[in-house]
């Protein structure tokens, strides 16, 4: 018996059936997780279980954590997904919720954040009120780089339209001084999202939109490692950026 999992479920007052529904699996699968302590669920399901129960993966499945320990320069790579859409929404939500000092969203549109996370504006307000700096690095909808990328993507929901959604949502948060946004175009093919010492990186592939591109979950473990390199990239773009409210034409009415 996986006693740690059983205790976590009891503490959270969640039944096998309820956990199965949250993870999108059959209740028999959850039963096998419980009765066979050597059986380790897929990474996506482990994240869903941990988020649902408020438990640590290292407690529920210590063997899975030991297998992911690294000693070389790649030790900052926590997890890799072939598609951003394959990552559980609970991963994003937990990273945003747990961030204490910095939450930087350097996606070209950041559109999917508002689409996939209910009450995101309220969460960002709470973060800012508790001293967390919240930043959005956004592509300029009127820039030639944006238009060229729109032609390459060739999808009905254009980049400029997706950017407009983010600008409209940020307009509602304009009264919060620690929430800021800047325009730039240097990350049109690379999205970086920082949550304190955790980071999501998505390289945008040719003719692919964000959710169809690979995704890396990084955690800072060393000086001048992968985490720091991507962080420096974002800081350089931020230093070159233009405040989103500088041009009134970009503001929401």
VENDA-V915181 format. One record per residue. N is the residue number from 0. RES is the residue in one letter. SS is DSSP state (A for helix, B for strand, O for the rest). NEAR is the number of other ideal C-beta (glycine too) atoms within 12 Angstrom. D_FIRST is the distance of its C-alpha to the first C-alpha in Angstrom with 2 decimals. Layout:
N;RES;SS;NEAR;D_FIRST / N;RES;SS;NEAR;D_FIRST
This chain:
0;X;O;16;0.00 / 1;X;O;28;3.80 / 2;X;A;14;5.52 / 3;X;A;25;8.72 / 4;X;A;38;8.75 / 5;X;A;24;8.13 / 6;X;A;18;10.80 / 7;X;A;27;12.98 / 8;X;A;31;13.15 / 9;X;A;17;14.10 / 10;X;A;16;16.60 / 11;X;A;21;18.08 / 12;X;O;13;18.20 / 13;X;O;26;17.11 / 14;X;O;19;15.71 / 15;X;A;25;13.90 / 16;X;A;17;17.47 / 17;X;A;18;19.02 / 18;X;A;35;16.77 / 19;X;A;26;17.44 / 20;X;A;17;21.12 / 21;X;A;26;21.22 / 22;X;A;29;19.84 / 23;X;O;20;21.94 / 24;X;O;25;19.33 / 25;X;O;16;18.49 / 26;X;A;19;15.96 / 27;X;A;14;14.45 / 28;X;A;24;13.83 / 29;X;A;33;11.90 / 30;X;A;22;9.79 / 31;X;A;22;9.23 / 32;X;A;36;8.44 / 33;X;A;28;5.56 / 34;X;A;17;4.41 / 35;X;O;17;5.83 / 36;X;O;19;5.62 / 37;X;O;14;9.23 / 38;X;O;22;10.37 / 39;X;O;24;12.62 / 40;X;O;31;14.57 / 41;X;O;21;18.34 / 42;X;A;26;19.96 / 43;X;A;25;21.54 / 44;X;A;32;18.38 / 45;X;A;35;16.82 / 46;X;A;34;20.08 / 47;X;A;33;20.02 / 48;X;A;42;16.57 / 49;X;A;35;17.74 / 50;X;A;31;21.07 / 51;X;A;33;19.81 / 52;X;A;33;17.56 / 53;X;O;20;19.89 / 54;X;O;28;17.29 / 55;X;O;21;17.81 / 56;X;A;33;16.49 / 57;X;A;17;16.51 / 58;X;A;22;13.99 / 59;X;A;37;11.51 / 60;X;O;31;12.15 / 61;X;A;20;14.28 / 62;X;A;20;14.77 / 63;X;A;28;16.48 / 64;X;A;20;18.74 / 65;X;A;12;19.71 / 66;X;A;15;20.76 / 67;X;A;24;23.06 / 68;X;O;16;24.79 / 69;X;O;20;28.42 / 70;X;O;10;31.34 / 71;X;O;12;34.33 / 72;X;A;17;36.22 / 73;X;A;20;33.60 / 74;X;A;18;31.03 / 75;X;A;31;32.11 / 76;X;B;27;30.70 / 77;X;B;32;27.34 / 78;X;B;33;27.02 / 79;X;B;22;29.42 / 80;X;B;27;29.88 / 81;X;O;19;32.54 / 82;X;O;18;33.58 / 83;X;A;33;33.55 / 84;X;A;22;32.68 / 85;X;A;22;29.39 / 86;X;O;34;28.11 / 87;X;O;31;26.19 / 88;X;A;27;28.45 / 89;X;A;29;25.84 / 90;X;A;33;26.51 / 91;X;A;35;30.19 / 92;X;A;25;29.71 / 93;X;A;28;27.46 / 94;X;A;36;29.97 / 95;X;A;34;32.86 / 96;X;A;26;31.34 / 97;X;A;26;30.43 / 98;X;O;32;33.83 / 99;X;O;20;35.98 / 100;X;O;20;39.20 / 101;X;B;31;39.71 / 102;X;B;39;38.96 / 103;X;B;41;41.16 / 104;X;B;44;41.24 / 105;X;B;41;43.39 / 106;X;O;42;42.97 / 107;X;O;42;46.31 / 108;X;O;43;45.91 / 109;X;O;42;42.63 / 110;X;A;35;42.99 / 111;X;A;32;39.39 / 112;X;A;37;38.17 / 113;X;A;29;40.12 / 114;X;A;21;39.18 / 115;X;A;22;35.39 / 116;X;O;25;34.81 / 117;X;O;12;35.96 / 118;X;O;17;38.08 / 119;X;A;33;38.22 / 120;X;A;25;41.60 / 121;X;A;19;40.29 / 122;X;A;29;37.49 / 123;X;A;37;40.15 / 124;X;A;24;42.39 / 125;X;A;23;39.73 / 126;X;A;32;39.04 / 127;X;A;27;42.77 / 128;X;A;17;43.27 / 129;X;O;19;40.73 / 130;X;O;15;42.63 / 131;X;O;27;40.93 / 132;X;B;25;43.45 / 133;X;B;37;43.00 / 134;X;B;39;44.95 / 135;X;B;45;45.52 / 136;X;B;43;47.29 / 137;X;B;47;48.71 / 138;X;O;47;50.91 / 139;X;O;36;54.49 / 140;X;O;32;54.98 / 141;X;O;21;58.67 / 142;X;O;25;58.28 / 143;X;A;14;59.30 / 144;X;A;23;55.96 / 145;X;A;29;54.23 / 146;X;A;20;56.66 / 147;X;A;16;56.22 / 148;X;A;32;52.43 / 149;X;A;28;52.85 / 150;X;A;15;55.02 / 151;X;A;20;52.45 / 152;X;A;30;49.53 / 153;X;O;15;51.79 / 154;X;O;21;49.54 / 155;X;O;10;50.84 / 156;X;O;20;48.91 / 157;X;O;24;50.81 / 158;X;A;37;49.92 / 159;X;A;28;52.63 / 160;X;A;20;51.28 / 161;X;A;33;47.75 / 162;X;A;39;49.29 / 163;X;A;30;51.26 / 164;X;A;26;48.11 / 165;X;A;37;46.82 / 166;X;A;36;50.28 / 167;X;A;25;50.44 / 168;X;A;34;47.10 / 169;X;A;39;48.15 / 170;X;A;23;51.44 / 171;X;O;21;49.62 / 172;X;O;32;48.32 / 173;X;O;24;51.68 / 174;X;O;14;52.18 / 175;X;O;24;49.27 / 176;X;O;13;50.86 / 177;X;O;23;47.71 / 178;X;B;32;46.86 / 179;X;B;29;49.07 / 180;X;B;39;49.69 / 181;X;B;33;51.85 / 182;X;B;38;53.13 / 183;X;O;33;53.05 / 184;X;O;29;52.75 / 185;X;O;27;51.40 / 186;X;O;40;47.81 / 187;X;O;34;48.57 / 188;X;O;27;46.49 / 189;X;B;30;43.79 / 190;X;B;42;41.65 / 191;X;B;41;40.10 / 192;X;B;41;38.04 / 193;X;B;39;37.40 / 194;X;B;36;35.07 / 195;X;O;24;35.87 / 196;X;O;23;34.32 / 197;X;B;35;32.45 / 198;X;B;38;34.41 / 199;X;B;43;34.32 / 200;X;B;38;36.95 / 201;X;B;40;38.11 / 202;X;B;24;40.99 / 203;X;O;29;42.88 / 204;X;O;21;43.83 / 205;X;O;14;47.19 / 206;X;O;15;47.61 / 207;X;O;23;44.06 / 208;X;O;31;43.16 / 209;X;A;40;40.51 / 210;X;A;30;37.52 / 211;X;A;22;38.26 / 212;X;O;30;38.29 / 213;X;O;25;35.66 / 214;X;B;35;33.84 / 215;X;B;29;32.76 / 216;X;B;36;30.66 / 217;X;B;35;32.12 / 218;X;B;29;31.53 / 219;X;O;25;34.39 / 220;X;O;23;33.81 / 221;X;O;19;37.37 / 222;X;O;13;41.06 / 223;X;O;14;42.81 / 224;X;O;23;39.69 / 225;X;A;28;38.88 / 226;X;A;33;37.97 / 227;X;A;22;41.31 / 228;X;A;22;43.27 / 229;X;A;33;42.12 / 230;X;A;30;42.63 / 231;X;A;18;46.16 / 232;X;A;28;46.82 / 233;X;A;34;45.98 / 234;X;A;24;48.06 / 235;X;A;18;51.01 / 236;X;A;31;50.90 / 237;X;A;30;50.60 / 238;X;A;15;53.67 / 239;X;A;18;55.63 / 240;X;O;28;54.49 / 241;X;B;23;56.62 / 242;X;B;23;55.58 / 243;X;O;35;54.64 / 244;X;O;23;57.04 / 245;X;O;15;59.90 / 246;X;O;16;61.12 / 247;X;A;12;61.41 / 248;X;A;15;61.34 / 249;X;A;28;57.64 / 250;X;O;19;56.75 / 251;X;O;20;55.58 / 252;X;O;9;58.28
